[in-house]
Structure formats: C-alpha cells, structure tokens
Amino acid sequence: MKKITIAIDGFSSTGKSTIAKQLAKELGYIYVDTGAMYRAVSLYALREGFINPEDFNESDLVENLHNIDLKFKYNEALGFAEMYLNGENVEREIRTLEVSDYVSKVAAVPEVRYQLVKQQQKMGEDKGIVMDGRDIGTVVFPDAELKLFMTASPEKRAMRRYKELIDKGDKVAYEDVLRNVQNRDYIDSHREDSPLRQAEGAVAIDNSDMGLKEQFERILNLVNRTINP
C-alpha cells in the first residue's frame, strides 16, 4: 500500500492532535505534533526570561535558538511520542495555560518558524506521516496528498480545553481559557509569516457538534479514498 502525507491544520483546541494520533495508529504512520515544538520553544523562552507579561525579547530568543534541542520520544505506555526539550520530558509543562498564552507570539517569529519548518520537512521526507499544526498544508507540505482544515466555534473549543485542563488538576477559569482561544485565533490568523489559513485543496472539518467516532470515520474514509482513488 502506498504511503501518503497527511497535513492537518486548524484553529487551537479543534482536536487536531487527537485525530492525528488516531490516524497514525490506524495507518501505522509517524505522528508529529508541530504545536508541541512551538510550545517547547515557548517554554524555553519563559524559563530563560525572554518572555513575560510585560515584554517579549525576540532577539534574545533568536540568538539562543542554537541552544534548543527538540526531540520526540515514543512512549509505549501512552501510545504516542512525547516532547523533549534539551533532554527533559516537558510534555506536561508545555500544555499549561501559561505556555498557551505565549505560544502564538513565539510561533510568529520568522526565525523560529524557519528553523522548525526545516526540521518538520526533514521528518516527512519518506511520507507515511501525519502532521498537525497551523501551516502544514500551506508551508511545510504544500504537496501533501491529503490536507484537512479543522475548525469549531470558539466557545466549544474553549470548553474542551477548559475540561482538559481541569481534568489534569490545573486551576483555571473558563473565561480565561476562552480569552486565550480568541487571542490565539487572532494572532495565528494575522501574523505576517505563514498565517493560519485553509490550504488550497484542503477539506474543511467543522467538528463543533461532531462526536469523535463520527469525525474519525469521516476522515478515515477520506484517507482511504486518497490512498485508493
């Protein structure tokens, strides 16, 4: 069976990672969460003091990009790869609301995007990959055989994210999560370098009122039709 590249883009908290993991497991493909890479860079910037509520020192972050080593390591118990920053498993830390508040700003820095896109393209050289993010179908893999664009209402996305954080034990308010979702939508859609947009030929999936099973079956059908037209 031929292998293809599956590019999944879309707004935050639309379940891109969930569907990407499902597809990768079903197909025996490699899954790459590009959002985790940008989150790890954001965590590094926070730890180093390059970014805070009052200021974002882009130049210091850019000068220190060579000090950032990102790797995905597969966790058999979880069934997916976790993000490692300079040898440290940071999978939990990068999912906090604090990191979420800054990741879109960090991802808008051209030098950051340039370095990470190069890594992402190398990961997909042999196809058989499912990659999700904001610019996968438009920049990273514009020739991907299947492109998806995930969307849902801000309120539905904020509630999903809120429940996820609460389940992890984080103390957050729904209003703060909604504000974060709306702010990220604006920054992601309006940045100068690789803004979030639906790629040419991408299939839009609005899962505002769609269950996980229905969504997976619909998308798997698209995959099968792409592999065996």
mmCIF file of the C-alpha atoms, coordinates in Angstrom:
data_MODEL
# 
_entry.id   MODEL 
# 
loop_
_atom_site.group_PDB 
_atom_site.id 
_atom_site.type_symbol 
_atom_site.label_atom_id 
_atom_site.label_alt_id 
_atom_site.label_comp_id 
_atom_site.label_asym_id 
_atom_site.label_entity_id 
_atom_site.label_seq_id 
_atom_site.pdbx_PDB_ins_code 
_atom_site.Cartn_x 
_atom_site.Cartn_y 
_atom_site.Cartn_z 
_atom_site.occupancy 
_atom_site.B_iso_or_equiv 
_atom_site.pdbx_formal_charge 
_atom_site.auth_seq_id 
_atom_site.auth_comp_id 
_atom_site.auth_asym_id 
_atom_site.auth_atom_id 
_atom_site.pdbx_PDB_model_num 
ATOM 1   C CA . MET A 1 1   ? 0.000   0.000  0.000  1.00 0.00 ? 1   MET A CA 1 
ATOM 2   C CA . LYS A 1 2   ? 1.401   3.387  -0.971 1.00 0.00 ? 2   LYS A CA 1 
ATOM 3   C CA . LYS A 1 3   ? 2.187   5.879  1.769  1.00 0.00 ? 3   LYS A CA 1 
ATOM 4   C CA . ILE A 1 4   ? 0.964   9.462  1.733  1.00 0.00 ? 4   ILE A CA 1 
ATOM 5   C CA . THR A 1 5   ? 1.469   12.671 3.670  1.00 0.00 ? 5   THR A CA 1 
ATOM 6   C CA . ILE A 1 6   ? -1.489  13.858 5.740  1.00 0.00 ? 6   ILE A CA 1 
ATOM 7   C CA . ALA A 1 7   ? -1.409  17.549 6.683  1.00 0.00 ? 7   ALA A CA 1 
ATOM 8   C CA . ILE A 1 8   ? -3.824  18.716 9.380  1.00 0.00 ? 8   ILE A CA 1 
ATOM 9   C CA . ASP A 1 9   ? -4.190  22.429 10.054 1.00 0.00 ? 9   ASP A CA 1 
ATOM 10  C CA . GLY A 1 10  ? -6.714  24.409 12.034 1.00 0.00 ? 10  GLY A CA 1 
ATOM 11  C CA . PHE A 1 11  ? -7.524  26.571 14.997 1.00 0.00 ? 11  PHE A CA 1 
ATOM 12  C CA . SER A 1 12  ? -6.408  25.768 18.552 1.00 0.00 ? 12  SER A CA 1 
ATOM 13  C CA . SER A 1 13  ? -8.355  23.155 20.513 1.00 0.00 ? 13  SER A CA 1 
ATOM 14  C CA . THR A 1 14  ? -10.105 21.677 17.482 1.00 0.00 ? 14  THR A CA 1 
ATOM 15  C CA . GLY A 1 15  ? -8.798  18.206 18.260 1.00 0.00 ? 15  GLY A CA 1 
ATOM 16  C CA . LYS A 1 16  ? -6.083  18.184 15.593 1.00 0.00 ? 16  LYS A CA 1 
ATOM 17  C CA . SER A 1 17  ? -3.710  16.155 17.744 1.00 0.00 ? 17  SER A CA 1 
ATOM 18  C CA . THR A 1 18  ? -6.402  13.672 18.755 1.00 0.00 ? 18  THR A CA 1 
ATOM 19  C CA . ILE A 1 19  ? -7.427  12.844 15.195 1.00 0.00 ? 19  ILE A CA 1 
ATOM 20  C CA . ALA A 1 20  ? -3.799  12.856 14.018 1.00 0.00 ? 20  ALA A CA 1 
ATOM 21  C CA . LYS A 1 21  ? -2.835  10.293 16.685 1.00 0.00 ? 21  LYS A CA 1 
ATOM 22  C CA . GLN A 1 22  ? -5.827  8.116  15.765 1.00 0.00 ? 22  GLN A CA 1 
ATOM 23  C CA . LEU A 1 23  ? -4.954  8.190  12.082 1.00 0.00 ? 23  LEU A CA 1 
ATOM 24  C CA . ALA A 1 24  ? -1.269  7.490  12.681 1.00 0.00 ? 24  ALA A CA 1 
ATOM 25  C CA . LYS A 1 25  ? -2.103  4.480  14.866 1.00 0.00 ? 25  LYS A CA 1 
ATOM 26  C CA . GLU A 1 26  ? -4.664  3.130  12.376 1.00 0.00 ? 26  GLU A CA 1 
ATOM 27  C CA . LEU A 1 27  ? -2.324  3.522  9.396  1.00 0.00 ? 27  LEU A CA 1 
ATOM 28  C CA . GLY A 1 28  ? 0.967   2.690  11.091 1.00 0.00 ? 28  GLY A CA 1 
ATOM 29  C CA . TYR A 1 29  ? 2.239   6.181  10.231 1.00 0.00 ? 29  TYR A CA 1 
ATOM 30  C CA . ILE A 1 30  ? 4.551   8.534  12.109 1.00 0.00 ? 30  ILE A CA 1 
ATOM 31  C CA . TYR A 1 31  ? 2.740   11.281 14.018 1.00 0.00 ? 31  TYR A CA 1 
ATOM 32  C CA . VAL A 1 32  ? 4.322   14.695 14.525 1.00 0.00 ? 32  VAL A CA 1 
ATOM 33  C CA . ASP A 1 33  ? 2.730   17.325 16.771 1.00 0.00 ? 33  ASP A CA 1 
ATOM 34  C CA . THR A 1 34  ? 4.296   20.546 15.483 1.00 0.00 ? 34  THR A CA 1 
ATOM 35  C CA . GLY A 1 35  ? 2.397   22.549 18.088 1.00 0.00 ? 35  GLY A CA 1 
ATOM 36  C CA . ALA A 1 36  ? 4.424   20.749 20.751 1.00 0.00 ? 36  ALA A CA 1 
ATOM 37  C CA . MET A 1 37  ? 7.594   22.011 19.102 1.00 0.00 ? 37  MET A CA 1 
ATOM 38  C CA . TYR A 1 38  ? 6.460   25.643 19.254 1.00 0.00 ? 38  TYR A CA 1 
ATOM 39  C CA . ARG A 1 39  ? 5.241   25.120 22.798 1.00 0.00 ? 39  ARG A CA 1 
ATOM 40  C CA . ALA A 1 40  ? 8.644   23.751 23.813 1.00 0.00 ? 40  ALA A CA 1 
ATOM 41  C CA . VAL A 1 41  ? 10.388  26.805 22.356 1.00 0.00 ? 41  VAL A CA 1 
ATOM 42  C CA . SER A 1 42  ? 7.910   28.986 24.263 1.00 0.00 ? 42  SER A CA 1 
ATOM 43  C CA . LEU A 1 43  ? 8.661   27.120 27.490 1.00 0.00 ? 43  LEU A CA 1 
ATOM 44  C CA . TYR A 1 44  ? 12.372  27.674 26.911 1.00 0.00 ? 44  TYR A CA 1 
ATOM 45  C CA . ALA A 1 45  ? 11.757  31.405 26.382 1.00 0.00 ? 45  ALA A CA 1 
ATOM 46  C CA . LEU A 1 46  ? 9.728   31.586 29.597 1.00 0.00 ? 46  LEU A CA 1 
ATOM 47  C CA . ARG A 1 47  ? 12.369  29.770 31.610 1.00 0.00 ? 47  ARG A CA 1 
ATOM 48  C CA . GLU A 1 48  ? 15.138  31.986 30.263 1.00 0.00 ? 48  GLU A CA 1 
ATOM 49  C CA . GLY A 1 49  ? 13.173  35.168 30.948 1.00 0.00 ? 49  GLY A CA 1 
ATOM 50  C CA . PHE A 1 50  ? 12.916  36.144 27.280 1.00 0.00 ? 50  PHE A CA 1 
ATOM 51  C CA . ILE A 1 51  ? 9.155   36.410 27.542 1.00 0.00 ? 51  ILE A CA 1 
ATOM 52  C CA . ASN A 1 52  ? 6.853   37.640 30.319 1.00 0.00 ? 52  ASN A CA 1 
ATOM 53  C CA . PRO A 1 53  ? 3.570   39.580 30.672 1.00 0.00 ? 53  PRO A CA 1 
ATOM 54  C CA . GLU A 1 54  ? 5.367   42.898 30.162 1.00 0.00 ? 54  GLU A CA 1 
ATOM 55  C CA . ASP A 1 55  ? 7.825   42.096 27.400 1.00 0.00 ? 55  ASP A CA 1 
ATOM 56  C CA . PHE A 1 56  ? 8.961   39.651 24.733 1.00 0.00 ? 56  PHE A CA 1 
ATOM 57  C CA . ASN A 1 57  ? 12.651  39.863 23.854 1.00 0.00 ? 57  ASN A CA 1 
ATOM 58  C CA . GLU A 1 58  ? 12.598  38.262 20.403 1.00 0.00 ? 58  GLU A CA 1 
ATOM 59  C CA . SER A 1 59  ? 16.244  39.000 19.669 1.00 0.00 ? 59  SER A CA 1 
ATOM 60  C CA . ASP A 1 60  ? 17.490  37.090 22.718 1.00 0.00 ? 60  ASP A CA 1 
ATOM 61  C CA . LEU A 1 61  ? 15.336  34.108 21.792 1.00 0.00 ? 61  LEU A CA 1 
ATOM 62  C CA . VAL A 1 62  ? 16.594  34.144 18.199 1.00 0.00 ? 62  VAL A CA 1 
ATOM 63  C CA . GLU A 1 63  ? 20.203  34.364 19.384 1.00 0.00 ? 63  GLU A CA 1 
ATOM 64  C CA . ASN A 1 64  ? 19.667  31.307 21.580 1.00 0.00 ? 64  ASN A CA 1 
ATOM 65  C CA . LEU A 1 65  ? 17.826  29.078 19.115 1.00 0.00 ? 65  LEU A CA 1 
ATOM 66  C CA . HIS A 1 66  ? 21.008  27.031 18.675 1.00 0.00 ? 66  HIS A CA 1 
ATOM 67  C CA . ASN A 1 67  ? 20.753  26.090 22.374 1.00 0.00 ? 67  ASN A CA 1 
ATOM 68  C CA . ILE A 1 68  ? 17.350  24.463 21.883 1.00 0.00 ? 68  ILE A CA 1 
ATOM 69  C CA . ASP A 1 69  ? 17.310  20.742 21.150 1.00 0.00 ? 69  ASP A CA 1 
ATOM 70  C CA . LEU A 1 70  ? 13.876  19.271 20.396 1.00 0.00 ? 70  LEU A CA 1 
ATOM 71  C CA . LYS A 1 71  ? 13.164  15.567 20.118 1.00 0.00 ? 71  LYS A CA 1 
ATOM 72  C CA . PHE A 1 72  ? 10.088  13.330 20.073 1.00 0.00 ? 72  PHE A CA 1 
ATOM 73  C CA . LYS A 1 73  ? 10.466  10.097 22.038 1.00 0.00 ? 73  LYS A CA 1 
ATOM 74  C CA . TYR A 1 74  ? 7.836   7.368  21.706 1.00 0.00 ? 74  TYR A CA 1 
ATOM 75  C CA . ASN A 1 75  ? 6.134   6.346  24.938 1.00 0.00 ? 75  ASN A CA 1 
ATOM 76  C CA . GLU A 1 76  ? 4.850   2.793  24.547 1.00 0.00 ? 76  GLU A CA 1 
ATOM 77  C CA . ALA A 1 77  ? 2.570   3.071  27.581 1.00 0.00 ? 77  ALA A CA 1 
ATOM 78  C CA . LEU A 1 78  ? 0.833   6.147  26.153 1.00 0.00 ? 78  LEU A CA 1 
ATOM 79  C CA . GLY A 1 79  ? 0.947   5.090  22.531 1.00 0.00 ? 79  GLY A CA 1 
ATOM 80  C CA . PHE A 1 80  ? 2.413   8.350  21.217 1.00 0.00 ? 80  PHE A CA 1 
ATOM 81  C CA . ALA A 1 81  ? 5.647   10.344 21.204 1.00 0.00 ? 81  ALA A CA 1 
ATOM 82  C CA . GLU A 1 82  ? 6.329   12.919 23.912 1.00 0.00 ? 82  GLU A CA 1 
ATOM 83  C CA . MET A 1 83  ? 8.191   16.213 23.570 1.00 0.00 ? 83  MET A CA 1 
ATOM 84  C CA . TYR A 1 84  ? 11.690  16.505 24.998 1.00 0.00 ? 84  TYR A CA 1 
ATOM 85  C CA . LEU A 1 85  ? 13.420  19.869 25.434 1.00 0.00 ? 85  LEU A CA 1 
ATOM 86  C CA . ASN A 1 86  ? 17.185  19.598 25.856 1.00 0.00 ? 86  ASN A CA 1 
ATOM 87  C CA . GLY A 1 87  ? 16.813  16.035 27.108 1.00 0.00 ? 87  GLY A CA 1 
ATOM 88  C CA . GLU A 1 88  ? 13.944  16.773 29.518 1.00 0.00 ? 88  GLU A CA 1 
ATOM 89  C CA . ASN A 1 89  ? 10.426  15.422 29.114 1.00 0.00 ? 89  ASN A CA 1 
ATOM 90  C CA . VAL A 1 90  ? 8.297   18.588 29.065 1.00 0.00 ? 90  VAL A CA 1 
ATOM 91  C CA . GLU A 1 91  ? 5.067   17.082 27.729 1.00 0.00 ? 91  GLU A CA 1 
ATOM 92  C CA . ARG A 1 92  ? 3.018   18.212 30.739 1.00 0.00 ? 92  ARG A CA 1 
ATOM 93  C CA . GLU A 1 93  ? 4.622   21.639 31.163 1.00 0.00 ? 93  GLU A CA 1 
ATOM 94  C CA . ILE A 1 94  ? 4.069   22.676 27.551 1.00 0.00 ? 94  ILE A CA 1 
ATOM 95  C CA . ARG A 1 95  ? 0.305   22.060 27.859 1.00 0.00 ? 95  ARG A CA 1 
ATOM 96  C CA . THR A 1 96  ? -0.255  24.639 30.606 1.00 0.00 ? 96  THR A CA 1 
ATOM 97  C CA . LEU A 1 97  ? -2.311  27.786 30.065 1.00 0.00 ? 97  LEU A CA 1 
ATOM 98  C CA . GLU A 1 98  ? 0.804   29.885 30.773 1.00 0.00 ? 98  GLU A CA 1 
ATOM 99  C CA . VAL A 1 99  ? 2.586   28.414 27.758 1.00 0.00 ? 99  VAL A CA 1 
ATOM 100 C CA . SER A 1 100 ? -0.628  28.658 25.710 1.00 0.00 ? 100 SER A CA 1 
ATOM 101 C CA . ASP A 1 101 ? -0.752  32.394 26.408 1.00 0.00 ? 101 ASP A CA 1 
ATOM 102 C CA . TYR A 1 102 ? 2.582   32.932 24.653 1.00 0.00 ? 102 TYR A CA 1 
ATOM 103 C CA . VAL A 1 103 ? 2.948   30.198 22.053 1.00 0.00 ? 103 VAL A CA 1 
ATOM 104 C CA . SER A 1 104 ? 1.265   32.142 19.231 1.00 0.00 ? 104 SER A CA 1 
ATOM 105 C CA . LYS A 1 105 ? 3.638   35.077 19.778 1.00 0.00 ? 105 LYS A CA 1 
ATOM 106 C CA . VAL A 1 106 ? 6.672   32.805 19.705 1.00 0.00 ? 106 VAL A CA 1 
ATOM 107 C CA . ALA A 1 107 ? 5.349   30.982 16.638 1.00 0.00 ? 107 ALA A CA 1 
ATOM 108 C CA . ALA A 1 108 ? 5.022   34.312 14.821 1.00 0.00 ? 108 ALA A CA 1 
ATOM 109 C CA . VAL A 1 109 ? 8.803   34.921 14.958 1.00 0.00 ? 109 VAL A CA 1 
ATOM 110 C CA . PRO A 1 110 ? 10.126  34.241 11.412 1.00 0.00 ? 110 PRO A CA 1 
ATOM 111 C CA . GLU A 1 111 ? 13.446  32.776 12.595 1.00 0.00 ? 111 GLU A CA 1 
ATOM 112 C CA . VAL A 1 112 ? 11.648  30.319 14.876 1.00 0.00 ? 112 VAL A CA 1 
ATOM 113 C CA . ARG A 1 113 ? 9.315   29.204 12.091 1.00 0.00 ? 113 ARG A CA 1 
ATOM 114 C CA . TYR A 1 114 ? 12.203  28.848 9.640  1.00 0.00 ? 114 TYR A CA 1 
ATOM 115 C CA . GLN A 1 115 ? 14.169  26.543 11.924 1.00 0.00 ? 115 GLN A CA 1 
ATOM 116 C CA . LEU A 1 116 ? 11.208  24.383 12.922 1.00 0.00 ? 116 LEU A CA 1 
ATOM 117 C CA . VAL A 1 117 ? 9.815   24.093 9.388  1.00 0.00 ? 117 VAL A CA 1 
ATOM 118 C CA . LYS A 1 118 ? 13.192  22.757 8.223  1.00 0.00 ? 118 LYS A CA 1 
ATOM 119 C CA . GLN A 1 119 ? 13.051  20.072 10.912 1.00 0.00 ? 119 GLN A CA 1 
ATOM 120 C CA . GLN A 1 120 ? 9.443   19.208 10.082 1.00 0.00 ? 120 GLN A CA 1 
ATOM 121 C CA . GLN A 1 121 ? 10.099  18.850 6.360  1.00 0.00 ? 121 GLN A CA 1 
ATOM 122 C CA . LYS A 1 122 ? 13.016  16.516 7.070  1.00 0.00 ? 122 LYS A CA 1 
ATOM 123 C CA . MET A 1 123 ? 10.753  14.348 9.242  1.00 0.00 ? 123 MET A CA 1 
ATOM 124 C CA . GLY A 1 124 ? 8.361   13.882 6.333  1.00 0.00 ? 124 GLY A CA 1 
ATOM 125 C CA . GLU A 1 125 ? 10.823  13.100 3.549  1.00 0.00 ? 125 GLU A CA 1 
ATOM 126 C CA . ASP A 1 126 ? 9.763   9.437  3.330  1.00 0.00 ? 126 ASP A CA 1 
ATOM 127 C CA . LYS A 1 127 ? 5.997   10.097 3.607  1.00 0.00 ? 127 LYS A CA 1 
ATOM 128 C CA . GLY A 1 128 ? 3.878   7.824  5.821  1.00 0.00 ? 128 GLY A CA 1 
ATOM 129 C CA . ILE A 1 129 ? 3.415   10.755 8.193  1.00 0.00 ? 129 ILE A CA 1 
ATOM 130 C CA . VAL A 1 130 ? 0.549   12.594 9.870  1.00 0.00 ? 130 VAL A CA 1 
ATOM 131 C CA . MET A 1 131 ? 1.494   16.120 10.915 1.00 0.00 ? 131 MET A CA 1 
ATOM 132 C CA . ASP A 1 132 ? -0.714  18.743 12.532 1.00 0.00 ? 132 ASP A CA 1 
ATOM 133 C CA . GLY A 1 133 ? -0.211  22.441 13.115 1.00 0.00 ? 133 GLY A CA 1 
ATOM 134 C CA . ARG A 1 134 ? -1.035  25.828 11.612 1.00 0.00 ? 134 ARG A CA 1 
ATOM 135 C CA . ASP A 1 135 ? 0.892   25.851 8.322  1.00 0.00 ? 135 ASP A CA 1 
ATOM 136 C CA . ILE A 1 136 ? 1.390   22.200 7.418  1.00 0.00 ? 136 ILE A CA 1 
ATOM 137 C CA . GLY A 1 137 ? -0.693  22.232 4.239  1.00 0.00 ? 137 GLY A CA 1 
ATOM 138 C CA . THR A 1 138 ? 0.320   25.741 3.215  1.00 0.00 ? 138 THR A CA 1 
ATOM 139 C CA . VAL A 1 139 ? 4.062   25.833 4.011  1.00 0.00 ? 139 VAL A CA 1 
ATOM 140 C CA . VAL A 1 140 ? 5.526   22.600 5.377  1.00 0.00 ? 140 VAL A CA 1 
ATOM 141 C CA . PHE A 1 141 ? 3.870   20.152 2.952  1.00 0.00 ? 141 PHE A CA 1 
ATOM 142 C CA . PRO A 1 142 ? 2.036   22.143 0.258  1.00 0.00 ? 142 PRO A CA 1 
ATOM 143 C CA . ASP A 1 143 ? 2.072   18.998 -1.930 1.00 0.00 ? 143 ASP A CA 1 
ATOM 144 C CA . ALA A 1 144 ? 0.551   16.704 0.714  1.00 0.00 ? 144 ALA A CA 1 
ATOM 145 C CA . GLU A 1 145 ? -1.818  14.168 -0.796 1.00 0.00 ? 145 GLU A CA 1 
ATOM 146 C CA . LEU A 1 146 ? -4.463  14.888 1.860  1.00 0.00 ? 146 LEU A CA 1 
ATOM 147 C CA . LYS A 1 147 ? -4.974  18.226 3.594  1.00 0.00 ? 147 LYS A CA 1 
ATOM 148 C CA . LEU A 1 148 ? -7.514  18.818 6.360  1.00 0.00 ? 148 LEU A CA 1 
ATOM 149 C CA . PHE A 1 149 ? -8.570  22.068 7.983  1.00 0.00 ? 149 PHE A CA 1 
ATOM 150 C CA . MET A 1 150 ? -10.133 21.679 11.434 1.00 0.00 ? 150 MET A CA 1 
ATOM 151 C CA . THR A 1 151 ? -12.473 24.270 12.890 1.00 0.00 ? 151 THR A CA 1 
ATOM 152 C CA . ALA A 1 152 ? -15.159 24.712 15.570 1.00 0.00 ? 152 ALA A CA 1 
ATOM 153 C CA . SER A 1 153 ? -16.767 27.618 17.421 1.00 0.00 ? 153 SER A CA 1 
ATOM 154 C CA . PRO A 1 154 ? -14.503 29.430 19.937 1.00 0.00 ? 154 PRO A CA 1 
ATOM 155 C CA . GLU A 1 155 ? -16.924 28.603 22.756 1.00 0.00 ? 155 GLU A CA 1 
ATOM 156 C CA . LYS A 1 156 ? -16.916 24.872 22.027 1.00 0.00 ? 156 LYS A CA 1 
ATOM 157 C CA . ARG A 1 157 ? -13.137 24.841 21.730 1.00 0.00 ? 157 ARG A CA 1 
ATOM 158 C CA . ALA A 1 158 ? -12.682 26.782 24.966 1.00 0.00 ? 158 ALA A CA 1 
ATOM 159 C CA . MET A 1 159 ? -14.950 24.380 26.862 1.00 0.00 ? 159 MET A CA 1 
ATOM 160 C CA . ARG A 1 160 ? -12.999 21.371 25.565 1.00 0.00 ? 160 ARG A CA 1 
ATOM 161 C CA . ARG A 1 161 ? -9.713  22.946 26.589 1.00 0.00 ? 161 ARG A CA 1 
ATOM 162 C CA . TYR A 1 162 ? -11.126 24.021 29.970 1.00 0.00 ? 162 TYR A CA 1 
ATOM 163 C CA . LYS A 1 163 ? -12.301 20.478 30.783 1.00 0.00 ? 163 LYS A CA 1 
ATOM 164 C CA . GLU A 1 164 ? -8.952  19.073 29.671 1.00 0.00 ? 164 GLU A CA 1 
ATOM 165 C CA . LEU A 1 165 ? -7.034  21.393 31.994 1.00 0.00 ? 165 LEU A CA 1 
ATOM 166 C CA . ILE A 1 166 ? -9.392  20.773 34.911 1.00 0.00 ? 166 ILE A CA 1 
ATOM 167 C CA . ASP A 1 167 ? -9.012  17.020 34.442 1.00 0.00 ? 167 ASP A CA 1 
ATOM 168 C CA . LYS A 1 168 ? -5.248  17.466 34.710 1.00 0.00 ? 168 LYS A CA 1 
ATOM 169 C CA . GLY A 1 169 ? -5.667  19.291 38.009 1.00 0.00 ? 169 GLY A CA 1 
ATOM 170 C CA . ASP A 1 170 ? -4.950  22.804 36.733 1.00 0.00 ? 170 ASP A CA 1 
ATOM 171 C CA . LYS A 1 171 ? -6.859  25.648 38.385 1.00 0.00 ? 171 LYS A CA 1 
ATOM 172 C CA . VAL A 1 172 ? -8.229  27.746 35.546 1.00 0.00 ? 172 VAL A CA 1 
ATOM 173 C CA . ALA A 1 173 ? -11.357 29.763 34.775 1.00 0.00 ? 173 ALA A CA 1 
ATOM 174 C CA . TYR A 1 174 ? -13.407 29.147 31.641 1.00 0.00 ? 174 TYR A CA 1 
ATOM 175 C CA . GLU A 1 175 ? -13.341 32.872 30.824 1.00 0.00 ? 175 GLU A CA 1 
ATOM 176 C CA . ASP A 1 176 ? -9.523  32.850 30.810 1.00 0.00 ? 176 ASP A CA 1 
ATOM 177 C CA . VAL A 1 177 ? -9.441  29.827 28.517 1.00 0.00 ? 177 VAL A CA 1 
ATOM 178 C CA . LEU A 1 178 ? -11.933 31.452 26.119 1.00 0.00 ? 178 LEU A CA 1 
ATOM 179 C CA . ARG A 1 179 ? -9.856  34.639 26.068 1.00 0.00 ? 179 ARG A CA 1 
ATOM 180 C CA . ASN A 1 180 ? -6.759  32.573 25.303 1.00 0.00 ? 180 ASN A CA 1 
ATOM 181 C CA . VAL A 1 181 ? -8.518  30.776 22.440 1.00 0.00 ? 181 VAL A CA 1 
ATOM 182 C CA . GLN A 1 182 ? -9.750  34.046 20.920 1.00 0.00 ? 182 GLN A CA 1 
ATOM 183 C CA . ASN A 1 183 ? -6.366  35.754 21.283 1.00 0.00 ? 183 ASN A CA 1 
ATOM 184 C CA . ARG A 1 184 ? -4.556  32.826 19.669 1.00 0.00 ? 184 ARG A CA 1 
ATOM 185 C CA . ASP A 1 185 ? -7.062  32.779 16.809 1.00 0.00 ? 185 ASP A CA 1 
ATOM 186 C CA . TYR A 1 186 ? -6.342  36.427 16.074 1.00 0.00 ? 186 TYR A CA 1 
ATOM 187 C CA . ILE A 1 187 ? -2.551  36.156 16.319 1.00 0.00 ? 187 ILE A CA 1 
ATOM 188 C CA . ASP A 1 188 ? -2.396  32.923 14.314 1.00 0.00 ? 188 ASP A CA 1 
ATOM 189 C CA . SER A 1 189 ? -4.604  34.359 11.549 1.00 0.00 ? 189 SER A CA 1 
ATOM 190 C CA . HIS A 1 190 ? -2.950  37.782 11.331 1.00 0.00 ? 190 HIS A CA 1 
ATOM 191 C CA . ARG A 1 191 ? 0.785   37.101 11.681 1.00 0.00 ? 191 ARG A CA 1 
ATOM 192 C CA . GLU A 1 192 ? 2.894   38.149 8.690  1.00 0.00 ? 192 GLU A CA 1 
ATOM 193 C CA . ASP A 1 193 ? 4.825   34.889 8.390  1.00 0.00 ? 193 ASP A CA 1 
ATOM 194 C CA . SER A 1 194 ? 2.741   31.811 7.482  1.00 0.00 ? 194 SER A CA 1 
ATOM 195 C CA . PRO A 1 195 ? -0.644  32.951 8.836  1.00 0.00 ? 195 PRO A CA 1 
ATOM 196 C CA . LEU A 1 196 ? -3.249  30.314 9.621  1.00 0.00 ? 196 LEU A CA 1 
ATOM 197 C CA . ARG A 1 197 ? -5.485  29.769 6.609  1.00 0.00 ? 197 ARG A CA 1 
ATOM 198 C CA . GLN A 1 198 ? -7.142  26.914 4.804  1.00 0.00 ? 198 GLN A CA 1 
ATOM 199 C CA . ALA A 1 199 ? -4.742  25.444 2.269  1.00 0.00 ? 199 ALA A CA 1 
ATOM 200 C CA . GLU A 1 200 ? -5.750  25.106 -1.349 1.00 0.00 ? 200 GLU A CA 1 
ATOM 201 C CA . GLY A 1 201 ? -7.444  21.748 -1.793 1.00 0.00 ? 201 GLY A CA 1 
ATOM 202 C CA . ALA A 1 202 ? -7.904  21.188 1.952  1.00 0.00 ? 202 ALA A CA 1 
ATOM 203 C CA . VAL A 1 203 ? -11.090 19.567 3.236  1.00 0.00 ? 203 VAL A CA 1 
ATOM 204 C CA . ALA A 1 204 ? -12.745 21.637 5.967  1.00 0.00 ? 204 ALA A CA 1 
ATOM 205 C CA . ILE A 1 205 ? -13.983 19.714 9.018  1.00 0.00 ? 205 ILE A CA 1 
ATOM 206 C CA . ASP A 1 206 ? -16.233 21.664 11.424 1.00 0.00 ? 206 ASP A CA 1 
ATOM 207 C CA . ASN A 1 207 ? -16.488 19.458 14.499 1.00 0.00 ? 207 ASN A CA 1 
ATOM 208 C CA . SER A 1 208 ? -18.451 21.878 16.696 1.00 0.00 ? 208 SER A CA 1 
ATOM 209 C CA . ASP A 1 209 ? -21.223 19.284 17.020 1.00 0.00 ? 209 ASP A CA 1 
ATOM 210 C CA . MET A 1 210 ? -19.429 16.169 15.827 1.00 0.00 ? 210 MET A CA 1 
ATOM 211 C CA . GLY A 1 211 ? -18.525 13.219 18.037 1.00 0.00 ? 211 GLY A CA 1 
ATOM 212 C CA . LEU A 1 212 ? -15.044 11.688 17.986 1.00 0.00 ? 212 LEU A CA 1 
ATOM 213 C CA . LYS A 1 213 ? -16.254 8.442  16.407 1.00 0.00 ? 213 LYS A CA 1 
ATOM 214 C CA . GLU A 1 214 ? -18.133 10.215 13.619 1.00 0.00 ? 214 GLU A CA 1 
ATOM 215 C CA . GLN A 1 215 ? -15.180 12.511 12.970 1.00 0.00 ? 215 GLN A CA 1 
ATOM 216 C CA . PHE A 1 216 ? -12.679 9.638  12.822 1.00 0.00 ? 216 PHE A CA 1 
ATOM 217 C CA . GLU A 1 217 ? -14.822 7.567  10.463 1.00 0.00 ? 217 GLU A CA 1 
ATOM 218 C CA . ARG A 1 218 ? -15.382 10.509 8.138  1.00 0.00 ? 218 ARG A CA 1 
ATOM 219 C CA . ILE A 1 219 ? -11.705 11.397 7.981  1.00 0.00 ? 219 ILE A CA 1 
ATOM 220 C CA . LEU A 1 220 ? -10.537 7.782  7.659  1.00 0.00 ? 220 LEU A CA 1 
ATOM 221 C CA . ASN A 1 221 ? -12.869 7.480  4.683  1.00 0.00 ? 221 ASN A CA 1 
ATOM 222 C CA . LEU A 1 222 ? -11.136 10.500 3.108  1.00 0.00 ? 222 LEU A CA 1 
ATOM 223 C CA . VAL A 1 223 ? -7.762  8.870  3.749  1.00 0.00 ? 223 VAL A CA 1 
ATOM 224 C CA . ASN A 1 224 ? -8.784  5.577  2.160  1.00 0.00 ? 224 ASN A CA 1 
ATOM 225 C CA . ARG A 1 225 ? -10.205 7.366  -0.890 1.00 0.00 ? 225 ARG A CA 1 
ATOM 226 C CA . THR A 1 226 ? -6.917  9.278  -1.220 1.00 0.00 ? 226 THR A CA 1 
ATOM 227 C CA . ILE A 1 227 ? -4.753  6.149  -0.955 1.00 0.00 ? 227 ILE A CA 1 
ATOM 228 C CA . ASN A 1 228 ? -7.018  4.118  -3.232 1.00 0.00 ? 228 ASN A CA 1 
ATOM 229 C CA . PRO A 1 229 ? -8.814  6.582  -5.538 1.00 0.00 ? 229 PRO A CA 1 
# 
